[in-house]
Amino acid sequence: MLKILKKPDIQLKDIRPDLRERIRAAAVERDQLRPRLQELDGTIALLEKLLEQEDQRFRPVGIAPSDSLGDFLLEKMRRGVSTKESLRAVAEEAGYDVDGRSIHATLVNLIKSGKAVETGEGQYGARTQE
């Protein structure tokens, strides 16, 4: 059988007006912070643009790497194990136009072809000749 519960005789206070006031106060505070956030967004955009210009200025010009990216990475891994990030950094420094995806794809191909191995969590090296 269904038992019907009786409403308790406790008188609860209506807090809805307090909640509305808190919402209003938070909205006012947010609106006061908007100009500062826009200023910071502008500062970030300006700094990113300056960094982009500096990257262009220090990027090697007209010097195309002679080795394929795979050969270059394999040579670096023959000198010792490396992470993807360190391989990306040395490839960029050498003038290769790379990103994380191109490094990953090249490493996968080197591993599939048996030329490289993952030696540990995130560490890669050239396969030794046996």
N, C-alpha and C positions, 0 to 999 in steps of 0.2 A: 504494500500500500504506500501511497505517496503521503509523506508527512509534511505538512505546511509549517514553515518556521514563522514564528512571530517576530515582528519588527522590534528591535530592542528599544527600550525607553530612554536610551541615551540621546541627549541633545547634542548634535554635532554643529560646530561652527562653520559657517559658509566662508571659505577662504578664496573664493573666486575673485573678489575685488583685490585682494592682496596679490594674487597671481597676475592679474591684469596690470597692476602697478609695476610689478617686477618686469614684465614684458616691456612696458613703456620705457622704464629706466634703462634696460639693456639696449633697446633700440636707439635711445638718445646717445648712449655711450658709443655704440657702434657708429652712428652717424658722425660723432665727433672725431673718431679715429680714421674715417675714410680719407680725409685729405692727407694725413701722414702716410697711410698705406699707398696712396697714389704717388706720393713723393718718393717713397722707397722703391716702388715698381719702376719709376723713371730712372732712379739711380742705378738699379740693377741692370736695366736695359742699356744704359749708357756704358757701364763697366763691361758688360758682355760685348758690346760693339768695339770698345777699345781693345779688349783681349783678342777679338777676332782679327783686328788690324795688326796687332803685334804678332799673332800666329802667322799671318800672311808675310809679315816683314822678315821673320826668322825662318820661314820655310825655305829649304833649298830650291833654287830656281834653275831650271834648265838641266838639271842633273838627274837623268832617269836611271834607276838601278839597272844593272846589266843582268843580274840573276833573276830567275823567277822567284816569286814570294816563297814558294815551297822550298826551293834550294837554299834561299837565304835563311829561312827558319831552321832548316835541317842543319846548316852550318853552325848556327847559334846553339842549337841543342847538342851538337857534338862537343861543344866546349863546357857543357854542364846543363843540368836540369833547369827548366825555366817555367814560369807561370804564363798563362795567356796574356796577362796584363804586361808583364815585362817583355814578352815577345812583340806585342803591339807597339810598345814604346820604342824598342830598338829599331823596329821596321819603319816607324814614322821618322825617326831620327836619320835613318839611312835614305829617306826620300820616297818610301813606298806610300801610296795613298790607301790606307787601310782603316778598318774599324773592327770592332769586336767580332762581327759576323764573318768577315773575311779571314781573320785569324783562326776562328773556330773551324770554318769550312776547310781551310788549308790543313789544319792539324788533323781533322777527321780523315782527310784524304791520305795524309802521310801515315796515319795509323793503319788505315785499311790496306795500304800498299806494303805494309810491313817495314817502313823506313823509320817510324817513330813509335814510342810507347808512352802510355801514361804511367809514370813511375810511382805516383802517390796521388793523394787527393789534390787535384789541380796542378800537379807537377808533370812536366813533359820532358822527354829526352830522346835522343837519337838511339835507334836500336843498334846495339853493338854487333859487329860481324862475328859470327861463330864458326 
